[in-house]
């Protein structure tokens, strides 16, 4: 294969990977579970990287993305 064709194929593969990554993040966020109030990330037992504290209209909740 020519060098230009290989470069184009790499670009396409990178694009597909990025699209897959975003879709997997959004799908996992759609299945997230809310549990309890929080004011900081520490309130959500931050030993797990998939837990966040988010606030909407001054109401904060812990969210588990798993």
PyMOL CGO cylinders between C-alpha atoms (Angstrom):
from pymol import cmd
from pymol.cgo import CYLINDER

trace = [
    CYLINDER, 0.00, 0.00, 0.00, 1.11, 3.50, -0.65, 0.3, 1, 1, 1, 1, 1, 1,
    CYLINDER, 1.11, 3.50, -0.65, 2.10, 5.75, 2.21, 0.3, 1, 1, 1, 1, 1, 1,
    CYLINDER, 2.10, 5.75, 2.21, -0.85, 8.09, 1.55, 0.3, 1, 1, 1, 1, 1, 1,
    CYLINDER, -0.85, 8.09, 1.55, -3.33, 5.18, 1.68, 0.3, 1, 1, 1, 1, 1, 1,
    CYLINDER, -3.33, 5.18, 1.68, -1.91, 4.01, 5.00, 0.3, 1, 1, 1, 1, 1, 1,
    CYLINDER, -1.91, 4.01, 5.00, -2.20, 7.54, 6.38, 0.3, 1, 1, 1, 1, 1, 1,
    CYLINDER, -2.20, 7.54, 6.38, -5.83, 7.78, 5.26, 0.3, 1, 1, 1, 1, 1, 1,
    CYLINDER, -5.83, 7.78, 5.26, -6.62, 4.40, 6.81, 0.3, 1, 1, 1, 1, 1, 1,
    CYLINDER, -6.62, 4.40, 6.81, -5.04, 5.46, 10.11, 0.3, 1, 1, 1, 1, 1, 1,
    CYLINDER, -5.04, 5.46, 10.11, -7.14, 8.63, 10.11, 0.3, 1, 1, 1, 1, 1, 1,
    CYLINDER, -7.14, 8.63, 10.11, -10.33, 6.65, 9.50, 0.3, 1, 1, 1, 1, 1, 1,
    CYLINDER, -10.33, 6.65, 9.50, -9.47, 4.17, 12.26, 0.3, 1, 1, 1, 1, 1, 1,
    CYLINDER, -9.47, 4.17, 12.26, -8.78, 7.01, 14.70, 0.3, 1, 1, 1, 1, 1, 1,
    CYLINDER, -8.78, 7.01, 14.70, -12.12, 8.60, 13.85, 0.3, 1, 1, 1, 1, 1, 1,
    CYLINDER, -12.12, 8.60, 13.85, -13.98, 5.31, 14.38, 0.3, 1, 1, 1, 1, 1, 1,
    CYLINDER, -13.98, 5.31, 14.38, -12.21, 4.84, 17.73, 0.3, 1, 1, 1, 1, 1, 1,
    CYLINDER, -12.21, 4.84, 17.73, -13.16, 8.34, 18.92, 0.3, 1, 1, 1, 1, 1, 1,
    CYLINDER, -13.16, 8.34, 18.92, -16.81, 7.85, 17.89, 0.3, 1, 1, 1, 1, 1, 1,
    CYLINDER, -16.81, 7.85, 17.89, -16.90, 4.49, 19.70, 0.3, 1, 1, 1, 1, 1, 1,
    CYLINDER, -16.90, 4.49, 19.70, -15.35, 6.07, 22.80, 0.3, 1, 1, 1, 1, 1, 1,
    CYLINDER, -15.35, 6.07, 22.80, -17.94, 8.87, 22.94, 0.3, 1, 1, 1, 1, 1, 1,
    CYLINDER, -17.94, 8.87, 22.94, -20.82, 6.47, 22.38, 0.3, 1, 1, 1, 1, 1, 1,
    CYLINDER, -20.82, 6.47, 22.38, -19.65, 4.18, 25.15, 0.3, 1, 1, 1, 1, 1, 1,
    CYLINDER, -19.65, 4.18, 25.15, -19.33, 7.12, 27.56, 0.3, 1, 1, 1, 1, 1, 1,
    CYLINDER, -19.33, 7.12, 27.56, -22.82, 8.42, 26.75, 0.3, 1, 1, 1, 1, 1, 1,
    CYLINDER, -22.82, 8.42, 26.75, -24.39, 4.97, 27.00, 0.3, 1, 1, 1, 1, 1, 1,
    CYLINDER, -24.39, 4.97, 27.00, -22.78, 4.30, 30.36, 0.3, 1, 1, 1, 1, 1, 1,
    CYLINDER, -22.78, 4.30, 30.36, -23.88, 7.74, 31.61, 0.3, 1, 1, 1, 1, 1, 1,
    CYLINDER, -23.88, 7.74, 31.61, -27.43, 6.89, 30.55, 0.3, 1, 1, 1, 1, 1, 1,
    CYLINDER, -27.43, 6.89, 30.55, -27.33, 3.88, 32.87, 0.3, 1, 1, 1, 1, 1, 1,
    CYLINDER, -27.33, 3.88, 32.87, -25.93, 5.85, 35.79, 0.3, 1, 1, 1, 1, 1, 1,
    CYLINDER, -25.93, 5.85, 35.79, -27.50, 5.62, 39.22, 0.3, 1, 1, 1, 1, 1, 1,
    CYLINDER, -27.50, 5.62, 39.22, -28.04, 8.47, 41.63, 0.3, 1, 1, 1, 1, 1, 1,
    CYLINDER, -28.04, 8.47, 41.63, -27.56, 7.83, 45.33, 0.3, 1, 1, 1, 1, 1, 1,
    CYLINDER, -27.56, 7.83, 45.33, -27.54, 10.42, 48.05, 0.3, 1, 1, 1, 1, 1, 1,
    CYLINDER, -27.54, 10.42, 48.05, -26.66, 14.08, 48.47, 0.3, 1, 1, 1, 1, 1, 1,
    CYLINDER, -26.66, 14.08, 48.47, -23.11, 15.43, 48.29, 0.3, 1, 1, 1, 1, 1, 1,
    CYLINDER, -23.11, 15.43, 48.29, -21.16, 18.66, 48.50, 0.3, 1, 1, 1, 1, 1, 1,
    CYLINDER, -21.16, 18.66, 48.50, -17.75, 17.37, 47.39, 0.3, 1, 1, 1, 1, 1, 1,
    CYLINDER, -17.75, 17.37, 47.39, -16.38, 14.40, 45.51, 0.3, 1, 1, 1, 1, 1, 1,
    CYLINDER, -16.38, 14.40, 45.51, -15.19, 12.98, 48.84, 0.3, 1, 1, 1, 1, 1, 1,
    CYLINDER, -15.19, 12.98, 48.84, -18.84, 12.57, 49.85, 0.3, 1, 1, 1, 1, 1, 1,
    CYLINDER, -18.84, 12.57, 49.85, -19.22, 10.04, 47.02, 0.3, 1, 1, 1, 1, 1, 1,
    CYLINDER, -19.22, 10.04, 47.02, -16.50, 7.67, 48.23, 0.3, 1, 1, 1, 1, 1, 1,
    CYLINDER, -16.50, 7.67, 48.23, -14.02, 8.74, 45.57, 0.3, 1, 1, 1, 1, 1, 1,
    CYLINDER, -14.02, 8.74, 45.57, -11.98, 5.57, 45.75, 0.3, 1, 1, 1, 1, 1, 1,
    CYLINDER, -11.98, 5.57, 45.75, -13.97, 4.58, 42.68, 0.3, 1, 1, 1, 1, 1, 1,
    CYLINDER, -13.97, 4.58, 42.68, -13.09, 6.65, 39.60, 0.3, 1, 1, 1, 1, 1, 1,
    CYLINDER, -13.09, 6.65, 39.60, -16.58, 6.16, 38.19, 0.3, 1, 1, 1, 1, 1, 1,
    CYLINDER, -16.58, 6.16, 38.19, -18.37, 8.15, 40.88, 0.3, 1, 1, 1, 1, 1, 1,
    CYLINDER, -18.37, 8.15, 40.88, -19.01, 11.88, 40.58, 0.3, 1, 1, 1, 1, 1, 1,
    CYLINDER, -19.01, 11.88, 40.58, -20.81, 14.62, 42.47, 0.3, 1, 1, 1, 1, 1, 1,
    CYLINDER, -20.81, 14.62, 42.47, -22.94, 16.81, 40.22, 0.3, 1, 1, 1, 1, 1, 1,
    CYLINDER, -22.94, 16.81, 40.22, -25.19, 19.73, 41.07, 0.3, 1, 1, 1, 1, 1, 1,
    CYLINDER, -25.19, 19.73, 41.07, -28.31, 20.92, 39.26, 0.3, 1, 1, 1, 1, 1, 1,
    CYLINDER, -28.31, 20.92, 39.26, -30.24, 23.89, 40.63, 0.3, 1, 1, 1, 1, 1, 1,
    CYLINDER, -30.24, 23.89, 40.63, -28.41, 23.79, 43.99, 0.3, 1, 1, 1, 1, 1, 1,
    CYLINDER, -28.41, 23.79, 43.99, -29.24, 20.10, 44.51, 0.3, 1, 1, 1, 1, 1, 1,
    CYLINDER, -29.24, 20.10, 44.51, -26.15, 17.92, 44.50, 0.3, 1, 1, 1, 1, 1, 1,
    CYLINDER, -26.15, 17.92, 44.50, -26.18, 14.12, 44.13, 0.3, 1, 1, 1, 1, 1, 1,
    CYLINDER, -26.18, 14.12, 44.13, -23.61, 11.37, 43.83, 0.3, 1, 1, 1, 1, 1, 1,
    CYLINDER, -23.61, 11.37, 43.83, -23.71, 9.49, 40.54, 0.3, 1, 1, 1, 1, 1, 1,
    CYLINDER, -23.71, 9.49, 40.54, -22.24, 6.08, 39.89, 0.3, 1, 1, 1, 1, 1, 1,
    CYLINDER, -22.24, 6.08, 39.89, -21.47, 5.49, 36.23, 0.3, 1, 1, 1, 1, 1, 1,
    CYLINDER, -21.47, 5.49, 36.23, -21.21, 1.73, 36.68, 0.3, 1, 1, 1, 1, 1, 1,
]
cmd.load_cgo(trace, "trace")
